[in-house]
Amino acid sequence: MTHNAVMRTLIRGSLILLCTLALGGCYYLHLATGETRLLLKRKPIRTVLADPHASPALKARLRLALRARAFASDHLDLPRNRSYTLYADIGRPFVMYNVFATPALSLKPVEHCFPIAGCVAYQGFYEKHRAETAAAKLHRAGDDVDVEGVPAYSTLGHFADPVLSSMDRWSDDELVGTIFHELAHQKLYLKGDTTFNESFATFVQREGLRQWHAARHEAPPDPTADRRQKQFTQLMLATRKRLKKLYAGTLPDAQKLRRKHAAFVELRARYRQLRDTQWDGYDGYDAWMAKPLNNARLLPFGLYDDQVPAFSALFAQSGSDWTRFFAAAKKLASLPKARRTAQLHALAVAKDHAQP
């Protein structure tokens, strides 16, 4: 999986934009204006397919999107609505830019809260210069910051989300999988629990893709890319664990900062070793690693797949039946967080023990 694909998976937002306008303020006005402009660019995919000036490559991609959209509802029990039956040419490589921030000696994110989506560990902007201005302000205050482009996001079904031109360069599996993922958010979304939401949607994406390939009598997705992604994530999580222990310790701040720098130097060395040995020189993560490393860049890792094994076990317990699985997931979502987390952990442990 490439750098762009990883970051799209890691920072995919579930933003509710227009509903925040009533709160007032320039930031909310910016969000409402940006979303309105995007909505106005939408046109039915069928209209694009009938346009003699549209490129054959674009038409092929949009036909694939429509097939995936139908499969999602017909076979995966995902919502049947106008989302991903529309297309929007946004004329730029990213639809939004997300700003992540943490204190210099902490891995706790600076959070931003929305009325429906709950609190999230980033702030989104439609214009890059606004994101960079916000990041600069946080940096001057002493925080670690990171700005990442977002090719796509979900409005959780409050609007008919379109296929975006920023998605045109993705592989077929990335496009199809993203449609499944975002429709899963429309099926079930738990306010304020990013790990639950993203792990749930990631499981639906992966199992949905497996069934998509099987239905088309195609070979399953190449596990090599998934294996590399898991190894890369594990590398980041190991560094985050090391830093968390460092920051909780009693050393003077100046010494903590020196050891923090050393941890990132070691991370780069371990990445190069992994790339040049087990990955046979695969350099798809080089662009991500080339940027300055800090706490903020480590924030998303693990959040989006930590509970995937638990949802996989829940799917098996549901007889691999999507309707029963979604009902069981909704029941889990209704529990207090401590009980929900405990049950998900038990599911994951049971699945692990059941494997040979």
N, C-alpha and C positions, 0 to 999 in steps of 0.2 A: 504494500500500500504506500502511495506517495505521501510526501509532506502535506500537500493540499488535502488529500483524503483524510489523513490523520487529524489534521486540525479541524476539518469540517466535522468529523465525528466527535471530537473532543469538545468543541465549543458551540455546537449547534444550539441555538437559543430557542426558547418557547416563549416568545415575547407577546404580550397583549398591549397593543399600541394605542389605538384610537380611544379605548375606554379610559385611558389615563388623562385625556385632555381636560376633563373636568377638574383635575387636581391643580391646574394652572402651572405657570412657570415656563421659561423658555425651553427647558429640556423636553418637557412633555409636548410642547408645541412643535418642536423639531421632530419628535417621533411621529406625531400625528400627521404632520406635513409629509414626511418621508413615506409613511405607509400609504397615504392617500395618493401620492404620485405613483407609487408602485401599482396600486389597485387600478388606476386609470390607464396603465399601460397594458393591462390584460386583454387578451382576445382569445376566443375559443380556438382550441387546437385545430378543429375541423376547418376553421377559416384560414389558418396558416397552410394547411394541407391543400386547400383549393387555390392558393395564391401561386400563379405561374412564376412569380419572381423569387419565391422562397427557394433556398438551395436544396438539392436532393439530400444532402447530408442532414440538414435540419429536419426535413420531412421524415427521414428514416428514424431519427431520434424521437420525434414526437409520436410516430406510430408505435414505437416501443413503449413510450410513456403511457399511451392509451391502453395498450395490451396489459401492461403492469397494473394500471389503475383498475381495469376490469377484473384481473386475477385477484387483486387484493380484496375486493368485495365478494366475488363469486366463490373463492376458495379459502380465504383467510379470515372471513367474517369481520372485515374492517369496514368502516363507515362508507356508505354509498352516497356521495354528494358531488359537488362540482369541483372540489379540490383536485388539482393535477389533471383537469380536463381543459385547462387554460394555459396560455403561454404569455410571458412578458419579456420583451427585449429591453433590458435595463441599461445597456450601453456602457457597462463598466464591469471589471472582473469580480467585484464583490458587492453584495447587496448592502452589507453593513460592516462596521468595524467595532469589535468589542474590546473594551479596556479592562484588563485584570489588574488588581493591585493587592499587595500585602505589606505589612510592616517589614522593615529590613531584617528583623530578627524574629520573624513569626511566619507560619504557614497559614494563618487564619486570613481568609479573603476579606477585603472590604466589600460588603454586600450592598445591594440595591434592591428595594422591594417594590413590587407592583401589585395592584389590587387583586388581580385574578391569578397571575402566574406565581405570586409569592416572592420570596427573596432569592436572588440569584447572585452568583459570585462574579459579576461583571456589569459593565454599563455599555449599552449599545448606541452607536451613532450611524446615521446614514451617510455622513460626510467625513472623509478621512481627516480633514484638517480639524474638525471638532474633536474627534477621538484623540488626535495628537495633542491638542490643547489641553484636554482633560488629563491625559497621561502626564504631560509636563507639569501640571499643577500638583498632581499627586507625587511626582518625583521630587519636586522642590520641597514638599513636606516631609521627605525622607523615606517614602515608600518605594518598594520594588514595583515596577510596572511592566506591562506587556500589552501591545496592540496587535490584534489578529484580525485578518479579513474573514468575513463569513459569507460563503457562497449561497446559503439557503437557510431559512428558518421556518418555524411553524407558528400560526396564530391559533392553534388548538381548535380549529373548526369555526372560529368566530367570523372568519372571512374565507372565501374560496381561494386557497393558496395556489398560485400558478407554478408551473415549471418555469424556471428562470434561465435566461441566457447564460448566467454565470455557471450553470450546471452543464452547459453544452460540451465542455471538454472532459467530462467524467467518462469512465468506462461504463459499459452497459450495466454491469453489476452494481456499480455505485449509484447510477440513476435509479434502477429498479429498487435497490435496497433502501435508498433514501425515501422513495414514495411509501414503501411499507413502514419505514421507521416513523415518518411524520404522521401517517394515518393512525399508527398505534398511539401516538400522543393524543389524537382526537378521541380514540376509544377509551383511554384511561389516562388521567393526569392527576397527580396528587400534589396539591399546593405545598410548596416549601420543602419537598424531598427530591432533590435532583438525582441522587443515587438510585432511588427506586424508579423514578420516571425514565431515566436514560437506560438503566439496565433492562427494564421491561421492554422498552422500544427496541433496544439493541437485540434482545432475544427474538422478538417478532421479526426484525429485519433478517437475522441470520437464518432462522428456521423457515421464514417465508421464501428467502432466496433458494434454500435447499429444495423446497417443494416446487418452486418455479422452475428450476432446472430439471427436476424429475418429471414434471408434467410435460416439459418440452423435449424429453428424452435426450437431454444434454448431460455432459459430465458435470459433476458437482464443482463448485468453485475451488480453484487451486488453493490448497491449504498453506502453501508456502508464504503467501502474503500475510495471512492471518497469524501464522507462527512468528513471522518477523515482527508484526505489530505487538504481539503479546510479549516478546522478548524486549522490545524497545520500551514498552510500558513498564515491565518489571524493573528495567534499569532505572527509569525515572522514579518509580516507587521506592526502590532501595535507597536512592539519594535523598528522597523526601523523608524517609524514616530516619536516616542518619542525621539530617538537619533538624528534624523535630526533637530528637534526643539532645542535640547540641544546644538548641535554643531553650530547652527546659532546664538546662544545667546551671551551675552557679559560677561559671567562668565570667570574668569581666567582659563587657561588650566588645571591647577592642580585640580581645583574643577570639571571641566568637566570630567576629567579622573575618579575621584571618583564616580561621578554620572553615568558615563558609566558603571563602574563595578557594581554598584547597580542595573542598568537596566537589566543586564544579570543575576544577582542573582534572581531578580524578575521573569524574563522569565523562569528560571528553575522551580521556585515554581509554576508558573501558568501552565506550562506544566505538572508537576506531578499531579496537581489538575484535569486537563482535562483528563489525562490518567486514573486516579484512580476513576473518577466519570462517566463522559459521555462515556468514552471508555471501561468501565468495566475491567480495568487493561491491555488493549492491549498495548504491549510494542515494537511495530515495529519501533518506532522512538527513542528508548532508546540509541541505538548505536550512532546515529547522535548527540543526546543531550549530550552524555558522553564526546565528544571532547571539547576542549577549545572553548568558544564562543567569537566571535569578529565581527567587521564590515564586514570583507571579507566573512564570512560565511552567512551573510544575503543578499549578493548581488543578487543571482539569484531569490529570492522569488518574485512572482508577475509578473516577466517579461514574463513567459511562459504561463500565462493564463489570463492576465489582460484584453485582448480584446476578449476573447472567446465569451462572450455574444453578442458582436457586430457582430461577424461572424455568430453566430447562427441566429441572426435576419436577416442578409443578405441572409442566406440560405433559410429562410422562405419567404423572399421577392422574391427570385428567383424561387419560386414554388417548393422548394426542388429538383431542377434539378441541377445536378452537373456541367453540361456544362455552364449553365447560371450563376451559382454561381461563378465559376472560372473566367468567363469573367468580372463579377462585381467586384471581388476581384482585378483583374489586373487593372481595371479602377481606383479603389481606390489607388492602389500602384503607379499609374502614377501622382497622385496629389502631390503638395508641402506638406511637412510634417505637417504644421499647419492645412491646410485644411483637410488632410487625418485624422488626429487625431480628429478634430472637427466632421467630418462625422461619424467616428467610435463611438465617444461618443454619438452622436445623435441616432445612431442605438441602442446602449445599453440602453439608456434612454427610447426610444420607446418600446423596448422589456420589460423593467421593468414595465412600465405603463400598458402594455397590459396584464400582468399576473394578475390573480385574487388575 
